[in-house]
Amino acid sequence: MDRLLSLSSVLEEWILQVADAWWVHLVVYLFAALDGFFPTVPSESTIVTLSSLWASSGEPMIWLVALAAWAGAFTGDNLGYLIGRKIGWRRFRFLRDGKGRRAVEAAERGLERRALLFLMTARYIPFGRTAVNLVAGAVRYPHRQFWHRSLLSTFVWAVYSCVIGAVAGSWFEHNHLLAITVALIAAVIIALVVERLVTALHKWLDRRAERRETAAKEDDAASEQPGTRGSDSSSVNAQPHQERV
């Protein structure tokens, strides 16, 4: 919590200085783009903070923040895809173990079994957006399908981030620091809840897919057994016939 309060204080001080600058939307675009393949960039925190400030002061224009976030996230997703296609994901140390490695494994399963759903929800899993972009490129997932789905998922993410900040800012419009702090805390809590729900959903779908595969194998085995017994009985019946001849 202390770290979050410290972050909110730093962001609040910086945002208040640059919120009315013409280039603040370029910063949003750049952060959102870098977050597509470099997960430590505080893109969501910046978007939430600016949206909170808009609700409490009217600056900067929230629709431009959302547009810059959308465009930046879409750019970052596709840059991550191209990087994965050129050099793969194994050169990134943070994806070779721990949460990064688990995110890669989840991305491989998700792209194989339910690509649309996974591309829509991976942005809310730690390291998920980075892993799915790099893995999609590495496994040669069709780029046309990737960017179509990325266009939708980044739009939802940009609107979601702006709404969190705007709601918190409207509740505490007379206290910028409190509004930003509440917005960041709310963003963290909601992200954790969404992460748990998304992870649980994918695990449930994986178990259901495994049960279907097991049932299909059992059905195949059962359908082969009568034929096998039939061929055995035919050979047994044929043997006495040959002996009689």
C-alpha positions in Angstrom: 0.0 0.0 0.0 2.9 2.4 0.8 4.4 1.7 -2.5 1.1 2.4 -4.2 0.6 5.7 -2.3 4.1 6.7 -3.2 3.4 5.9 -6.9 0.2 7.9 -6.8 2.0 10.9 -5.2 4.7 10.8 -7.9 2.2 10.4 -10.7 0.0 13.1 -9.3 2.9 15.6 -9.1 4.0 14.8 -12.6 0.5 14.7 -14.2 -0.5 18.0 -12.7 2.6 19.5 -14.4 2.0 18.0 -17.8 -1.8 17.4 -18.0 -2.5 20.6 -20.0 0.6 20.1 -22.3 -0.2 19.3 -25.9 2.1 16.4 -25.9 0.6 14.5 -22.9 -1.4 12.4 -25.3 1.8 11.4 -27.0 3.1 10.2 -23.7 0.0 8.0 -23.2 0.5 6.6 -26.7 4.1 5.9 -26.1 3.5 4.2 -22.7 0.7 2.1 -24.1 2.8 1.0 -27.1 5.8 0.0 -25.0 3.5 -2.0 -22.7 2.8 -4.3 -25.5 6.3 -5.9 -25.3 7.8 -4.3 -22.2 5.5 -5.0 -19.2 7.0 -2.7 -16.6 5.8 0.5 -18.3 3.1 2.1 -16.2 0.7 2.6 -19.0 -2.6 1.7 -17.2 -1.6 3.8 -14.2 -0.9 6.8 -16.4 -4.3 6.4 -18.2 -6.2 6.0 -14.9 -4.4 9.0 -13.4 -5.1 11.3 -16.3 -8.8 10.2 -16.5 -9.2 10.9 -12.8 -7.7 14.3 -13.2 -10.1 15.0 -16.2 -13.1 14.2 -14.0 -11.9 16.5 -11.2 -10.5 19.4 -13.3 -11.6 19.0 -16.9 -8.1 18.5 -18.3 -6.9 16.7 -20.3 -9.7 15.7 -22.7 -10.6 12.2 -21.8 -11.7 11.1 -25.3 -8.2 12.0 -26.5 -6.6 10.0 -23.7 -8.8 7.0 -24.6 -7.9 7.4 -28.3 -4.2 7.7 -27.6 -4.3 4.7 -25.2 -6.2 2.6 -27.8 -3.9 3.6 -30.7 -0.8 3.0 -28.5 -1.9 -0.4 -27.2 -2.8 -1.5 -30.7 0.6 -0.4 -32.0 2.3 -2.2 -29.1 0.4 -5.4 -29.7 1.5 -5.5 -33.3 5.1 -4.6 -32.6 5.2 -7.4 -30.0 3.8 -9.8 -32.6 6.4 -8.8 -35.1 9.2 -9.1 -32.5 8.0 -12.6 -31.6 7.8 -13.5 -35.3 11.4 -12.3 -35.9 13.3 -13.4 -32.8 10.8 -15.5 -30.7 10.1 -15.0 -27.0 12.9 -17.0 -25.4 15.3 -14.1 -25.6 13.3 -12.2 -23.0 14.5 -13.3 -19.6 11.3 -12.3 -17.8 9.4 -14.8 -19.9 11.7 -17.8 -19.2 10.6 -18.4 -15.6 8.1 -17.5 -12.9 5.0 -15.7 -13.9 6.4 -14.9 -17.3 6.9 -18.6 -18.1 3.4 -19.4 -16.9 2.0 -16.6 -19.0 3.8 -18.0 -22.1 2.4 -21.5 -21.4 -1.0 -20.1 -21.0 -0.7 -18.1 -24.2 0.4 -21.3 -26.2 -2.6 -23.2 -24.9 -5.0 -20.3 -25.3 -4.0 -19.6 -28.9 -4.3 -23.2 -29.8 -7.7 -23.8 -28.2 -9.6 -20.5 -28.0 -7.6 -17.7 -29.7 -10.4 -15.1 -29.8 -11.3 -15.4 -26.1 -7.6 -15.5 -25.0 -6.6 -12.5 -27.1 -9.5 -10.6 -25.5 -8.7 -11.5 -21.9 -4.9 -11.8 -21.9 -4.5 -8.0 -21.3 -5.8 -8.5 -17.7 -3.3 -11.3 -16.8 0.2 -10.3 -15.4 2.6 -10.5 -18.3 -0.3 -11.8 -20.3 -0.4 -9.1 -23.0 3.3 -9.3 -23.5 3.4 -13.1 -23.7 0.4 -13.5 -26.0 1.8 -10.9 -28.5 5.3 -12.5 -28.6 4.0 -16.1 -28.7 1.4 -15.3 -31.4 4.2 -14.0 -33.6 6.5 -16.9 -32.7 4.0 -19.6 -33.6 3.0 -17.8 -36.8 -0.6 -17.1 -35.7 -2.3 -15.5 -38.7 -1.5 -11.7 -38.5 -4.8 -10.7 -40.1 -6.8 -12.5 -37.4 -4.4 -11.2 -34.7 -4.7 -7.5 -35.5 -8.5 -7.7 -36.0 -8.8 -9.1 -32.5 -6.2 -6.8 -31.1 -8.2 -3.9 -32.4 -11.2 -4.9 -30.3 -9.3 -6.0 -27.2 -7.3 -2.7 -27.0 -10.4 -0.6 -27.4 -12.1 -2.4 -24.5 -9.0 -2.0 -22.4 -8.6 1.7 -23.1 -12.3 2.5 -22.3 -12.1 0.3 -19.1 -9.0 2.2 -17.9 -10.5 5.6 -18.6 -13.8 4.7 -16.9 -12.0 3.6 -13.7 -10.2 6.9 -13.4 -13.2 9.0 -14.4 -15.4 7.4 -11.8 -12.9 7.9 -9.0 -12.2 11.4 -10.1 -15.9 12.4 -10.1 -16.3 11.1 -6.5 -13.4 13.2 -5.2 -13.3 16.1 -7.6 -12.1 18.6 -5.0 -9.1 16.5 -4.0 -6.8 15.5 -6.9 -4.4 13.4 -4.8 -7.2 11.5 -3.2 -9.0 10.9 -6.5 -5.8 9.6 -8.1 -5.0 7.4 -5.1 -8.5 5.9 -5.1 -8.4 5.4 -8.8 -5.1 3.6 -8.7 -6.2 1.4 -5.8 -9.5 0.6 -7.6 -7.6 -0.2 -10.7 -5.3 -2.7 -8.8 -8.2 -4.4 -7.1 -10.3 -4.7 -10.2 -7.3 -6.0 -12.1 -6.8 -8.7 -9.5 -10.4 -9.7 -9.6 -10.5 -9.8 -13.4 -7.2 -11.7 -13.4 -8.7 -14.4 -11.0 -11.9 -14.6 -13.0 -10.1 -14.9 -16.3 -7.6 -17.5 -15.0 -10.5 -19.5 -13.5 -12.4 -19.3 -16.8 -9.5 -20.6 -18.8 -8.7 -23.4 -16.3 -12.4 -24.5 -16.5 -12.3 -24.4 -20.3 -9.1 -26.4 -20.3 -10.6 -29.1 -18.0 -13.7 -29.3 -20.1 -11.6 -29.6 -23.3 -9.5 -32.4 -21.6 -12.7 -34.2 -20.6 -14.0 -34.0 -24.2 -10.7 -35.3 -25.5 -10.7 -38.2 -23.0 -14.3 -39.1 -23.9 -13.5 -39.0 -27.6 -10.6 -41.3 -27.1 -12.7 -43.7 -25.1 -15.4 -43.6 -27.8 -12.8 -44.4 -30.5 -11.4 -47.3 -28.4 -14.9 -48.7 -27.9 -15.8 -48.4 -31.6 -12.6 -50.3 -32.5 -13.1 -53.2 -30.1 -16.2 -54.8 -31.9 -14.3 -54.7 -35.2 -11.3 -56.4 -33.6 -13.4 -59.1 -32.1 -15.2 -59.6 -35.4 -12.0 -60.1 -37.3 -10.7 -62.5 -34.6 -13.9 -64.6 -34.8 -13.8 -64.6 -38.6 -10.3 -66.0 -38.5 -11.3 -68.6 -35.9 -14.3 -69.7 -38.0 -12.1 -69.8 -41.1 -9.5 -72.1 -39.6 -11.8 -75.1 -39.1 -13.1 -74.6 -42.6 -9.6 -74.8 -44.0 -8.9 -77.9 -41.9 -12.0 -79.7 -43.3 -10.8 -79.0 -46.8 
